[in-house]
Amino acid sequence: MIDVVDEAQAHGCAREALLDLSFGLDRHLKTSERLREGRLPVFAFTALDENGNLVGTVRLWAVADRWGHQSLLLGPLAVDPECRGLKVGDRLMRHALNQAALHGHGSVLLVGDLPYYERFGFAAGLLEDVALPGPVDYRRFLGLEIAPGHLAGLEGTLCAAGVLDPIASFSDADDGLVLSKLA
């Protein structure tokens, strides 16, 4: 039996290990990561097996366009290879999208494979006027409208809009250091 629960601090190490396994050690170089750095997710969910082991994860992050119009950026979604085929990813996706709708969010964006994500309502070609802050295959830039017309109002390069992570530290620019995680 798999339970989808709110992510807890205790899930951190297992989550990071699953993401490294799923996406490789260079996953932090992806463009979407620029929109997550130093921020807290709006939603973070974990799938746990009957023994309490983390077998899946998904997060949604606040992003804004050039006018400050907000959307959610989904990712990463990862499932333990031993649990693939058990619909863990489907359950995480449906739970995350339901929570986004229940909390009044207008749309969700992601970079991913259309054949997988279209079953949840995501489509390509909805983000013609929206850009990401770095290289991306725009054929994989997908959108889902929760509120009709929400994506039509987005424009320009997206930027992070979420709450700053209080654990992150920003050092003095004179030091030449960048954002670093303390924990």
N, C-alpha and C positions, 0 to 999 in steps of 0.2 A: 504494500500500500504506500502511495506517495502522498504527502501533504504539502500544500503550498502555504507558506507562512511569510509574515514580514521578516525581512532580513534582520538578523541580530548581530551585534558586535562579535559574538563568539563564532560566527560563520566566516569571518574575514579571511583567515588563512586558507581554509578549504576552498573558498570562492576564488581566491587568487590562484591557487594551484589548478583548479578546474579551468580558469580562463587561460592560463599558460598552456595547459594541455590542449585546449580547444583551438587557440589562436596563435600559439607560438610566443616566444619571448619578445618578439618585435612588435607585439600588439599595441604597445604604447606609442608607436610611431604613426598610427593611423590618424587620419584627419578628424574623425569623430572624437578622438581622445582630446583634441584641443578644446572641445566644447564641454568636456567633463573635468578637466584639470582644476583642482582647487575648489571644487563645488561639491555640494551634497546632492544626491539624487532626490527627485520629488517622490518617487516610489522605488522601493527595492524589495524584491521578493525572492525567496529561496524555496526550492523543492527539497524535501527531506524524505529519505526512505524509512522503512519501519524501524530501523536501528538508529535513526536520528542523523544519518550521514547525509551530507549535502550532495545532491545529485543533479541540481540545476539551479540556474540563477538568471534573473533579468532585472534591469533597472531602466527607469525613465528619468530624463533630465530636462530641465527647463532651458529653452533657447529662445532667442528673440531676433526678429528681423531688423532692418534699418530703421523702422518706425517704432520699434518697441513692441510690436505684436508678437505674442508668445505662442509657442507650440511645445510639444514634448518630443524629445529625441530618444528613441528606444535603443537600448543596447548597453553592453552586449548581452545577447541571449546565448547561454551555453548549457549543454546537457552532458552528463557523464556518458562516455561511449558505451559503457555496460548497460545503460538504461535507454539507449536509443531504440525506438520502435515501441516504447511503452506510453507514448503520447505525453511525456513530461514537458516537452517544449510547447505543445499545444495548450496544456493546462496553464503553464506560466504565462503564455501570450494572452489567453482569454482572461485570466485573472487580472493581468496588468491593464489590458484595454478596458475591462469593466470598471476598474478603479478609476482610470482616467476619465471615463464617461460620468461615473457617479460624482466625481469631484469637479465637474463642469469644464474640463479641458476641451478645446475645440478641434484639435488635430494631433496626430502622432506622425513623426517622420522617422525614417531609418535608412541605412545603407545595407542592402541585403539582396538575396536572390528572390526575384519575383515569383518563380514557381512555388517556393515555400510560403511566402508571406501573403500571396493573393487570397489564400483561403480565409485569412483574417480580415479581408477587405482592403488591403494595401494595393495601390496601383502606381504604375509609372506614368510619367508625362503630366503630373499634377503640379510640379514644382519648377516650371519653366523660368520663373522670375526669381528663383531662390538659389543661392550659392552657398557652398561650404568653405571654410577658411583653410583651404589646402587642396591637394590633388584628390580627386575622387572619380570613379566611373559613374557618370551621371545616369547611365542606364539602370544603375542599381539604387539610385536615390528615389525612394518610394514614399508615398504619403497615404494617410488614411484620414478622412474627414469624419469627425464625430458630430460637429455642428455643421450643417450644410453651408457651403460657401466660405468656410474658414480658411482653406488653403489659397483661395483666390485672392485673399487680402495680404498674403505674405510676399515680401519683396526684398531683394538685396542679400548681402552676405550675412549668414546667421552668426550670432555671438552667444556666449554663455549668459544665461539670465538667472541661474539658480542661486540659492543661498550659498554664501561662502562657507567652506569647511573650516570650522574653528580649530581643527587639529593641524591644518596646513599653516605654514609660516611663510610670510613674505619678508625677505631680508632687504636690507637697505640697498638701493640701486647702486650706490657708490662701491659696494662690496663686489659687484659683478656676479652675484649669486642669483639663482632663480628659485621659483617655488619648489619647496621640498616637503615631503611628508615626514612628520615627526613619529608617527606610529605605523 
